[in-house]
Amino acid sequence: MIKPLPTEDALRSWTERAQIAQGEVDRENVYLHLARIKMLAGRYPEAKAQLQRGHQRHCLELKTRLIRNIEEREKP
């Protein structure tokens, strides 16, 4: 991973990618990447909201893992 993470650049790139996504599966994969970047940036509420956007079954395990990671990072 690049340190420090260029959060704004990454979010801008993935947002642009979402606009050209080919179908729901592709779009949901982009949403997962956006949620991961937001989590890494400490933007936990935004990351959780991002994970609510898609509902594809193939992403369920990764979404569950991301939610768990967000909740762990939110702990004081």
N, C-alpha and C positions, 0 to 999 in steps of 0.2 A: 504494500500500500504506500502511496505517496504521502509523505509527512512534511509539512502540514498539508492536510487534505484541502485541495482547492474547491471548497464546498460550492460556492456560487457558480463557478465554471461547470462543475459536474451537474448541478441542478439545471442549469441552462441547457446543457447538452442533452440530458435525459428528457427534459420538457420538450425540446425540439424533436427528439426521437419519437416521443408519444404522438406528436402531430402527424407523423408519417407511418405509424404502426400499421401493419397489414393484418387486420382482424383482431378479435378479442384476446386470443391467446398471446399474441405479440404485445398488445397494449398492456395486458396484465403483467407480463414480464417487465415491461418498462416501469410500471407502478411499483413493483417490488424493488427495483433498483433505486427509484426515487425515495422510497421509504427507508432503504438502507442508508443512503447518503444523509437523509434528514436525521436518522438515528445517530449516525457517527458525528453529526454536527451538533448533537445535543438538542435538537428540535423535536422532542418526543411527542408532543400532542399532534404536530404536523405529520410525523411519521405514522402514528396510529391512524389518523384520518386518511392518509394515503392508502393504507392497507384495507380500508373499507370500500375502496373504489371497484375492486374486481372480485369475481366469484368463480373463477375457473378451478375445477377440482385438482388439476395437475399442480397447482401452486399452494394447495392447502398446507402441506408439510412445511414449506419454506415460510409461509405467512405465520404459521404457529411458532416457528423458531424465532422469527423476527419479533413477534409480539413478546415472547418470553425474554428475549435480549433487551428489548426496550424497557420492560418492567424491571429487569435486574439493574439496568443503568439508572432508572428513576429512584431506586432505593437510596435513602440518605447514608 
